[in-house]
Amino acid sequence: MLLLGVTADGASGPPRGAFERRIESSQAGKVVVVLDRDVYERARRDLGDLRVFNDRGRQVPYLLESTREAAAAGRRQPRVLNRAFVRGASSSVTLDFGAPVLKSELVLSLSGDNFRRRVTVEGRNRHDSQWETLTDGAYVFAVPPPAAARYETVLLPENNFQYLKVTVHNGPDDEQPVEVRAAWAQPQERRRAREQETAVPLRAVEDERTRETQVVVDLGARHQPFRGLLLDVADAQFFRGVLVEARAEPPPPGEPPYWRALAEGTVYRYDEDGRHHEQLRVEAGGRERMLRLRIRNRDDRPLRLRALTLLTPVERVVFEAEPGRAYTLSYGSEALDAPVYDIARTVGDPALWIAQATEARMGDPARRAQVTALPPWTERHPALVWAGLTVLVLLLGMITWRALRAADGAAGEPTPGP
């Protein structure tokens, strides 16, 4: 019997994204490249489609230094200890997180619905003998109905203290001791990547109906990461609540833009008791294309905005380059799973490992030529397939014909006598 073997050929090598950038570095060893606007426009939101390839087409493990969006469900609520107050002056509590926790803000829940109060926060760990001051000029406030609002988030320098001592100073209208009802923080998995400032065009409009100043900011890429906004205000003294929103992308067809809330905060500048207090940074993080900043003026006149600065994290890809090899960064695929490399668990301290890398530039983005897998051998050589099948049929026919003749011959022979 004749067996016809058919082999199917296909495209070889690991899958890649639709876009590639040449990494312009001739040095061996640790190499780092900074992600830019083109990557944020064309890569996935989670950056899980990033790949590094060498000139042999082999995938190269890398470490991604990036910012992660915080999950609201991950907040940590500490135990509240040592409640105390100084009548007419302040109330204080000690917060115990149970262990050192990396954090950069604290959210309070205070009594009252109409206040402006200064907050002092100190920190220490279990074996420390002294408290270290983290902030002594933060402010929280609440606005009563009908347009009620609360701003009780205290920004802190990044710290990992287990214990925080919070002192809330009485406001001008506080007659009773302030009650610190609860507090919580959003733990961070890693220390924040360094930031860079980018000036953005200032396009402000006044909404008379809501008594707000609204500023729309185009970040320039679908998934541009950001940390916050920094305002330059000409007014000598002010106090405003602010809201940061992100536009749904893409906007619903035939409908006006839909904006969702990202963060609330306050901006202020004034002098009190011989001290100058100022907060012009609005904390808000994510990966978006369009932001809207809403400054709530209420009955005050609009602020005189001079400039607006976008605060963005510096995100980098780091890998080990071999001598004499060329490398490319690939991205732009919704189908690829996020890679998992041993390098994330074997480098020890990632910050120290990245600090030893040499920074390289990336070339201009280029769309990869569409790579189509070769059709099966049977489709590329149909004539040979049909010829082989014809030969096979003829051979089977001859074998069958000979078998039938042999059977007929055996049937026609006389039966031997006794």
C-alpha positions as CSV (number, residue, x, y, z in Angstrom):
1,M,0.0,0.0,0.0
2,L,1.2,3.5,-0.8
3,L,1.0,6.2,2.0
4,L,0.9,9.8,0.9
5,G,2.6,12.1,3.6
6,V,1.5,15.8,3.8
7,T,3.3,18.4,5.8
8,A,1.8,21.8,6.7
9,D,4.2,24.7,6.9
10,G,3.4,27.9,9.0
11,A,4.9,31.0,10.2
12,S,7.6,30.4,12.9
13,G,8.6,32.4,15.9
14,P,6.7,33.9,18.8
15,P,3.8,36.3,18.0
16,R,4.4,40.0,17.9
17,G,2.4,43.2,18.0
18,A,1.5,45.4,15.0
19,F,4.2,48.0,15.7
20,E,8.0,47.8,16.3
21,R,10.6,50.3,17.5
22,R,14.3,49.7,17.0
23,I,16.2,50.1,20.3
24,E,19.2,52.2,19.5
25,S,22.0,50.9,21.7
26,S,25.3,49.2,20.9
27,Q,26.2,48.4,24.5
28,A,25.9,45.0,26.2
29,G,24.5,44.6,29.7
30,K,21.4,46.1,31.2
31,V,19.6,48.5,28.8
32,V,16.6,50.7,29.7
33,V,14.1,52.5,27.4
34,V,11.5,55.0,28.4
35,L,8.0,54.5,27.1
36,D,6.6,57.4,25.2
37,R,3.3,58.7,23.7
38,D,3.3,56.4,20.7
39,V,3.5,53.3,23.0
40,Y,0.6,54.7,25.1
41,E,-1.4,55.4,22.0
42,R,-1.0,51.9,20.3
43,A,-0.2,49.5,23.1
44,R,-2.9,48.0,25.4
45,R,-4.0,49.7,28.5
46,D,-2.2,47.2,30.8
47,L,0.9,47.2,28.6
48,G,0.6,43.4,28.5
49,D,1.4,43.3,24.8
50,L,5.0,44.7,25.2
51,R,7.6,42.4,23.9
52,V,11.4,42.7,23.3
53,F,13.0,40.7,20.5
54,N,16.6,40.3,19.4
55,D,17.7,40.1,15.8
56,R,17.4,36.3,15.8
57,G,13.7,36.7,16.4
58,R,13.9,35.4,20.0
59,Q,11.8,36.9,22.8
60,V,14.0,38.6,25.5
61,P,12.8,38.7,29.1
62,Y,12.3,42.3,30.5
63,L,11.4,44.1,33.7
64,L,8.6,46.8,33.4
65,E,8.9,49.7,35.8
66,S,5.4,51.1,35.7
67,T,2.6,52.6,37.7
68,R,-0.5,50.5,38.6
69,E,-4.0,51.8,39.0
70,A,-5.1,51.4,42.6
71,A,-8.0,49.1,43.4
72,A,-10.6,50.7,45.7
73,A,-11.2,47.3,47.4
74,G,-7.6,47.2,48.6
75,R,-7.8,50.0,51.1
76,R,-6.4,49.3,54.6
77,Q,-8.3,50.5,57.7
78,P,-6.1,50.8,60.8
79,R,-7.1,50.4,64.4
80,V,-7.8,53.7,66.1
81,L,-6.0,54.1,69.5
82,N,-5.4,56.8,72.1
83,R,-8.2,59.2,71.4
84,A,-7.6,62.5,73.1
85,F,-8.5,66.2,72.8
86,V,-7.4,69.6,74.0
87,R,-10.6,71.6,74.6
88,G,-11.0,74.4,72.2
89,A,-7.8,73.5,70.4
90,S,-7.5,70.0,68.8
91,S,-8.3,66.3,68.8
92,S,-5.9,63.5,68.2
93,V,-5.8,59.7,67.5
94,T,-3.1,57.1,66.9
95,L,-3.6,54.8,63.9
96,D,-2.0,51.3,64.0
97,F,-1.8,49.6,60.6
98,G,-0.5,46.3,62.2
99,A,2.8,46.4,60.2
100,P,4.8,48.8,58.1
101,V,2.6,49.9,55.1
102,L,3.8,51.8,52.1
103,K,1.4,54.7,51.5
104,S,1.2,58.4,50.4
105,E,-2.2,59.6,51.6
106,L,-4.7,59.2,54.4
107,V,-8.4,59.5,54.2
108,L,-10.3,60.7,57.3
109,S,-13.9,60.7,58.4
110,L,-14.6,63.6,60.7
111,S,-17.7,64.9,62.6
112,G,-19.4,68.0,61.3
113,D,-20.7,69.2,57.9
114,N,-19.3,72.7,57.8
115,F,-15.7,73.2,58.6
116,R,-12.1,74.0,57.6
117,R,-9.5,72.3,59.8
118,R,-5.7,72.0,59.7
119,V,-4.3,68.5,60.1
120,T,-0.9,67.4,61.4
121,V,0.3,63.8,60.8
122,E,3.3,62.2,62.4
123,G,4.7,58.7,61.9
124,R,6.9,56.1,63.5
125,N,7.5,52.3,63.5
126,R,7.4,49.9,66.4
127,H,10.9,50.3,67.7
128,D,11.3,54.1,67.0
129,S,11.5,56.3,70.0
130,Q,10.4,59.6,68.4
131,W,7.6,60.7,66.1
132,E,8.6,62.1,62.7
133,T,6.4,64.9,61.2
134,L,5.0,64.0,57.8
135,T,2.8,67.1,57.4
136,D,1.6,70.0,59.6
137,G,-0.1,72.2,57.0
138,A,-2.7,69.9,55.4
139,Y,-6.3,71.0,55.4
140,V,-9.6,69.2,55.2
141,F,-13.0,70.8,54.9
142,A,-16.8,70.2,54.4
143,V,-19.5,72.3,52.8
144,P,-23.1,72.0,54.1
145,P,-26.2,71.4,52.0
146,P,-27.7,72.2,49.5
147,A,-24.5,71.6,47.6
148,A,-22.8,69.5,50.2
149,A,-19.2,68.3,49.7
150,R,-16.5,66.8,51.8
151,Y,-12.7,66.9,51.2
152,E,-11.0,64.8,53.9
153,T,-8.0,63.3,52.0
154,V,-4.6,64.2,53.5
155,L,-1.6,63.9,51.1
156,L,1.5,62.6,52.7
157,P,5.1,62.1,51.7
158,E,5.6,58.4,50.7
159,N,6.2,56.5,53.9
160,N,6.0,53.0,55.4
161,F,5.3,53.8,59.0
162,Q,3.2,51.4,61.0
163,Y,1.8,54.1,63.3
164,L,0.4,57.5,62.4
165,K,-0.5,60.1,64.9
166,V,-3.2,62.4,63.5
167,T,-4.0,65.7,65.1
168,V,-7.0,67.7,63.8
169,H,-7.0,71.3,64.9
170,N,-10.3,73.0,65.6
171,G,-11.6,75.3,62.9
172,P,-13.0,78.8,63.6
173,D,-16.6,77.5,64.0
174,D,-15.8,74.3,66.1
175,E,-17.3,74.7,69.5
176,Q,-17.2,71.0,70.4
177,P,-14.3,68.6,70.2
178,V,-13.8,67.1,66.8
179,E,-14.4,63.4,66.5
180,V,-12.1,61.4,64.2
181,R,-14.6,58.7,63.3
182,A,-12.5,56.5,61.0
183,A,-9.4,56.6,58.8
184,W,-8.0,54.4,56.0
185,A,-5.2,54.4,53.5
186,Q,-4.5,52.8,50.1
187,P,-1.4,50.6,50.4
188,Q,1.1,50.8,47.5
189,E,2.8,47.6,46.1
190,R,6.0,49.5,45.2
191,R,7.5,52.9,45.5
192,R,6.3,55.3,43.0
193,A,8.3,55.8,39.8
194,R,9.8,59.2,39.3
195,E,7.7,61.9,37.8
196,Q,8.0,64.4,35.0
197,E,6.2,67.7,34.4
198,T,4.6,68.5,31.0
199,A,2.9,71.9,30.3
200,V,-0.5,71.5,28.7
201,P,-2.6,74.1,26.8
202,L,-4.9,76.0,29.2
203,R,-8.5,76.1,27.8
204,A,-10.8,77.2,30.7
205,V,-14.5,78.0,30.4
206,E,-16.9,79.3,33.0
207,D,-20.1,77.4,33.6
208,E,-22.5,80.0,35.1
209,R,-25.2,77.3,35.9
210,T,-22.9,75.2,38.1
211,R,-20.7,78.1,39.1
212,E,-17.6,76.2,38.1
213,T,-14.4,76.8,36.1
214,Q,-14.0,73.8,33.7
215,V,-10.6,72.9,32.1
216,V,-10.4,70.1,29.5
217,V,-7.0,68.5,29.0
218,D,-5.9,66.4,26.0
219,L,-3.1,64.1,27.2
220,G,-2.3,63.1,23.6
221,A,-2.6,59.3,23.8
222,R,-5.3,56.7,24.6
223,H,-3.6,55.2,27.6
224,Q,-1.3,58.0,28.8
225,P,-0.5,57.5,32.5
226,F,-0.8,60.4,34.8
227,R,-0.4,61.2,38.5
228,G,-2.0,64.6,38.9
229,L,-2.4,68.2,37.8
230,L,-0.5,71.2,39.1
231,L,-2.2,74.6,39.0
232,D,-0.5,78.0,38.6
233,V,-3.0,80.6,40.2
234,A,-2.5,84.3,40.3
235,D,-4.9,84.9,43.3
236,A,-3.2,85.8,46.6
237,Q,-5.7,83.9,48.7
238,F,-8.3,81.3,47.8
239,F,-9.9,78.0,48.9
240,R,-11.6,75.7,46.3
241,G,-12.8,72.2,46.0
242,V,-11.9,70.5,42.7
243,L,-13.0,67.4,40.8
244,V,-11.1,65.5,38.2
245,E,-13.0,63.5,35.6
246,A,-12.1,61.3,32.6
247,R,-14.0,61.1,29.3
248,A,-15.2,57.7,28.2
249,E,-13.3,56.5,25.2
250,P,-14.5,56.2,22.5
251,P,-17.5,58.5,23.2
252,P,-20.9,56.8,22.7
253,P,-22.0,57.2,19.1
254,G,-24.5,60.1,18.6
255,E,-24.3,61.1,22.3
256,P,-22.5,63.9,24.1
257,P,-19.2,63.0,25.9
258,Y,-19.6,60.9,29.1
259,W,-17.4,62.0,32.0
260,R,-16.7,59.8,35.0
261,A,-15.3,61.0,38.3
262,L,-11.7,60.0,39.1
263,A,-10.7,62.1,42.2
264,E,-11.7,65.0,44.4
265,G,-9.4,67.4,46.3
266,T,-8.7,70.9,47.3
267,V,-6.5,73.8,46.2
268,Y,-5.8,76.7,48.5
269,R,-3.4,79.5,49.4
270,Y,-3.6,81.8,52.4
271,D,-1.7,83.0,55.5
272,E,-2.7,82.1,59.1
273,D,-0.9,82.8,62.4
274,G,2.1,84.0,60.5
275,R,2.4,80.9,58.4
276,H,1.9,80.5,54.6
277,H,-0.3,77.6,53.5
278,E,-0.5,76.5,49.9
279,Q,-1.8,73.4,48.0
280,L,-1.9,73.6,44.2
281,R,-1.5,69.9,43.3
282,V,-4.5,67.8,42.5
283,E,-3.9,64.1,43.0
284,A,-5.5,61.9,40.3
285,G,-4.1,58.8,38.6
286,G,-5.0,56.5,35.7
287,R,-4.5,56.0,32.0
288,E,-6.7,58.3,29.9
289,R,-6.8,60.5,26.8
290,M,-9.1,63.3,28.0
291,L,-9.4,64.8,31.5
292,R,-11.7,67.5,32.8
293,L,-10.8,69.6,35.8
294,R,-13.8,71.2,37.6
295,I,-13.0,74.0,40.0
296,R,-16.0,74.7,42.3
297,N,-16.2,78.5,42.8
298,R,-19.6,78.6,44.4
299,D,-20.3,82.2,45.3
300,D,-16.6,83.3,44.9
301,R,-15.3,84.8,41.6
302,P,-13.4,82.4,39.3
303,L,-9.7,81.9,40.0
304,R,-7.2,83.5,37.7
305,L,-5.5,80.5,36.2
306,R,-2.1,81.2,34.5
307,A,-1.0,77.7,33.6
308,L,-1.6,74.0,34.0
309,T,1.0,71.2,34.3
310,L,0.4,67.5,33.9
311,L,2.3,65.2,36.2
312,T,3.2,61.9,34.6
313,P,5.2,58.9,35.8
314,V,8.3,57.8,34.0
315,E,7.7,54.1,32.9
316,R,10.6,52.0,31.6
317,V,11.4,48.6,30.1
318,V,14.7,47.1,31.2
319,F,16.4,44.0,29.8
320,E,19.8,42.3,29.5
321,A,21.5,42.9,26.1
322,E,24.0,40.4,24.7
323,P,27.2,41.6,22.8
324,G,26.6,42.2,19.1
325,R,22.9,41.7,19.2
326,A,20.2,44.2,18.0
327,Y,16.9,44.6,19.7
328,T,13.4,45.9,19.0
329,L,10.3,46.7,21.1
330,S,7.1,45.3,19.8
331,Y,3.5,46.3,20.8
332,G,0.0,46.8,19.5
333,S,-1.9,43.5,20.0
334,E,-5.2,42.8,21.8
335,A,-4.7,39.0,21.5
336,L,-1.4,38.5,23.4
337,D,-1.4,37.5,27.0
338,A,0.8,39.4,29.4
339,P,4.2,37.8,29.6
340,V,5.5,36.1,32.8
341,Y,9.3,36.1,33.2
342,D,11.5,34.8,36.0
343,I,13.5,38.1,35.9
344,A,10.8,39.7,38.0
345,R,11.6,37.4,40.9
346,T,15.4,36.9,40.5
347,V,16.8,40.5,40.2
348,G,16.4,41.2,44.0
349,D,15.7,44.9,44.4
350,P,14.2,46.1,41.1
351,A,15.0,49.7,41.7
352,L,18.7,48.9,42.3
353,W,18.8,46.6,39.2
354,I,17.2,49.3,37.0
355,A,19.6,52.0,38.4
356,Q,22.5,50.0,36.9
357,A,21.1,50.1,33.4
358,T,22.2,52.3,30.5
359,E,19.5,54.3,28.9
360,A,18.8,53.8,25.2
361,R,16.6,55.6,22.7
362,M,14.0,54.1,20.5
363,G,13.7,54.7,16.8
364,D,10.5,55.8,15.0
365,P,7.6,53.4,15.2
366,A,7.0,51.2,12.1
367,R,4.0,49.0,11.3
368,R,5.1,45.5,10.8
369,A,4.3,43.9,7.4
370,Q,1.3,41.6,7.7
371,V,2.7,38.2,8.2
372,T,0.4,35.5,6.8
373,A,1.0,31.9,7.6
374,L,1.9,29.8,4.5
375,P,-1.0,27.7,3.3
376,P,-0.8,24.0,3.7
377,W,1.5,22.0,1.3
378,T,-1.6,20.5,-0.3
379,E,-2.9,23.9,-1.3
380,R,0.5,25.1,-2.6
381,H,1.0,22.0,-4.8
382,P,-2.4,20.9,-6.0
383,A,-1.0,19.2,-9.2
384,L,1.3,16.9,-7.2
385,V,-1.6,16.1,-4.8
386,W,-3.9,15.1,-7.7
387,A,-1.1,13.2,-9.4
388,G,-0.4,11.3,-6.3
389,L,-4.1,10.6,-5.7
390,T,-4.4,9.4,-9.4
391,V,-1.4,7.0,-9.0
392,L,-2.9,5.8,-5.7
393,V,-6.3,5.1,-7.4
394,L,-4.6,3.3,-10.3
395,L,-2.6,1.2,-8.0
396,L,-5.6,0.3,-5.9
397,G,-7.5,-0.5,-9.1
398,M,-4.7,-2.8,-10.4
399,I,-4.5,-4.6,-7.1
400,T,-8.3,-5.0,-7.0
401,W,-8.4,-6.2,-10.7
402,R,-5.6,-8.8,-10.1
403,A,-7.4,-10.0,-6.9
404,L,-10.7,-10.5,-8.9
405,R,-8.9,-12.4,-11.7
406,A,-7.2,-14.6,-9.2
407,A,-10.6,-15.3,-7.6
408,D,-12.3,-16.1,-11.0
409,G,-9.4,-18.5,-12.0
410,A,-9.7,-20.4,-8.8
411,A,-13.5,-20.8,-9.2
412,G,-13.1,-22.2,-12.9
413,E,-10.7,-25.0,-12.1
414,P,-12.2,-28.6,-12.0
415,T,-12.7,-30.1,-8.6
416,P,-10.2,-33.1,-8.1
417,G,-11.9,-36.5,-8.1
418,P,-11.7,-39.1,-5.3
